[in-house]
Amino acid sequence: MAGLELLSDQGYRVDGRRAGELRKIQARMGVFAQADGSAYIEQGNTKALAVVYGPHEIRGSRARALPDRALVNCQYSSATFSTGERKRRPHGDRKSCEMGLQLRQTFEAAILTQLHPRSQIDIYVQVLQADGGTYAACVNAATLAVMDAGIPMRDFVCACSAGFVDGTALADLSHVEEAAGGPQLALALLPASGQIALLEMDARLHEDHLEQVLEAAARAARDVHTLLDRVVRQHVHEASILLGD
């Protein structure tokens, strides 16, 4: 990666985007009729699929049931062909467990779990192609799937990554930008309230630059919200036409 210019003198990135510009996002809801909710999303070349079941009775030991809220169960996996590495990851490997935990923390902050005590909500996310911003794509796909399932939420959960290169904050990092190293963060935001559902950094960043990078991620997450809101409205419109309303 040595010698690769991530940001040109004119302010353009490797893929031609400006610093705060999102990759192209395309999404669909209701892609699986068998699930309570489902969605598919493409953010650039990163592609993710989310499926939701529930709320339903606790599976397994009833001792796991929470008396005052629903149990949120999140499982993450990546397809063997999702990266150029072609590495088969065993079910429950460290990366998958960490991602599943992050997703659970994110959606526990957004789903109105108190409306469904002693029940369980299952969220399954699979990455079909990974090209940077994997966590963000998983969150955005799962948000649409939870809404498709009709599960009440406080707000959309919209996620985006950000990095810091040559004194400039970059939003929605691609794989090339992530692989180059440097400070990076992932942000999951509830846009209406501005509440942060999850914030993770994987490298040191001087506090003088933190606010700039965080604002770039938050601004991008709000742009994601605009796009996801449009997808939800289109899905509702299409559903109402099918029902003859």
Buried (B, 14 or more C-beta within 10 A) or exposed (E): EEEEEBBEEEEBBBEEBBBBBBBEBEBBBBBBEEBBBBBBBBBBBBBBBBBBBBBEEBEEEEEEBBEEBBBBBBBBBBBEEBBEEEEEBEEEEEEBEEBBEBBBBBBBBBBEBEEBBBBBBBBBBBBBBBBBBBBBBBBBBBBBBBBBBEBEBBBBBBBBBBBBBEEBBBBBBBBBBBEBEBBBBBBBBBBEEEBBBBEBBEEEBEEEBBEBBBBBBBBBBBBBBEBBEEBBEEBEEEEEEEEEE
